[in-house]
Amino acid sequence: MKNEATELTLKEKINDGLTRHWKLATIIFTTLLIIMAVILVIGYLNRGKVAESAMLAEDIQSSYTAWMQEAPENRDDTELEDMISRALEDYPKMFAAQRALFTRGLMALENKEWDVASEAFETLADNWDESYLAPVSLYNAGAAREEAGDPEGAGALWQRLVDNYAEVSPDAPEALFNLGRLAEENGDTSEAVGFYKDVNSRFPKSRWTDLSKSRILVLEGRS
């Protein structure tokens, strides 16, 4: 009976408190409703933006495909660049921005604008390192850097590709072979052989393995 009386007393105290502070309780309840409504609205708007981002990414890809199908002298990238700029401005953290940077890099490669290409690809790889576009962007950025006369920068990007994406990227064997080639061109035979042997041991089924073996034979035959 004592416990029951205590329980009733607690209930009475709670009821009394709600009665005396009904205004505060109303404000708290209303605030919670507003917060829940804002969360729902934000979620709805985000879903809409995600859909819009995906559609714009598809439009960019379609426009790029059409641009590539034109003869080089007839290509007009005005509309495509407008879409790329809109993707980067309106959806900076969504897939449209990734597709925009990747497409800008591809266009720059096609136009032999090596610095523009490497910047676009590196920005993508830096900002979205878990994207499936990150490893191929690193490879392309390395190729652009080498074309621009920066083999050291190219090597750093290819090394990053091998270090972080060797298990998932089909470009990893070639990137590793390129590291050997750069070392060979730099006169560092032992380092070059080391890279070529890495190709053989890590990617034995790659088409770059036979070429690596032939380079090893040539370089070791000189020593």
Secondary structure, 3 states (H helix, E strand, C coil): CHHHHHHHHHHHHHHHHHHHCHHHHHHHHHHHHHHHHHHHHHHHHHHHHHHHHHHHHHHHHHHHHHHHHCCHHHCCCHHHHHHHHHHHHHCCCCHHHHHHHHHHHHHHHHCCCHHHHHHHHHHHHHHCCCCCHHHHHHHHHHHHHHHCCCHHHHHHHHHHHHHHHCCCCCCHHHHHHHHHHHHHHCCCHHHHHHHHHHHHHHCCCCCHHHHHHHHHHHHHHHC
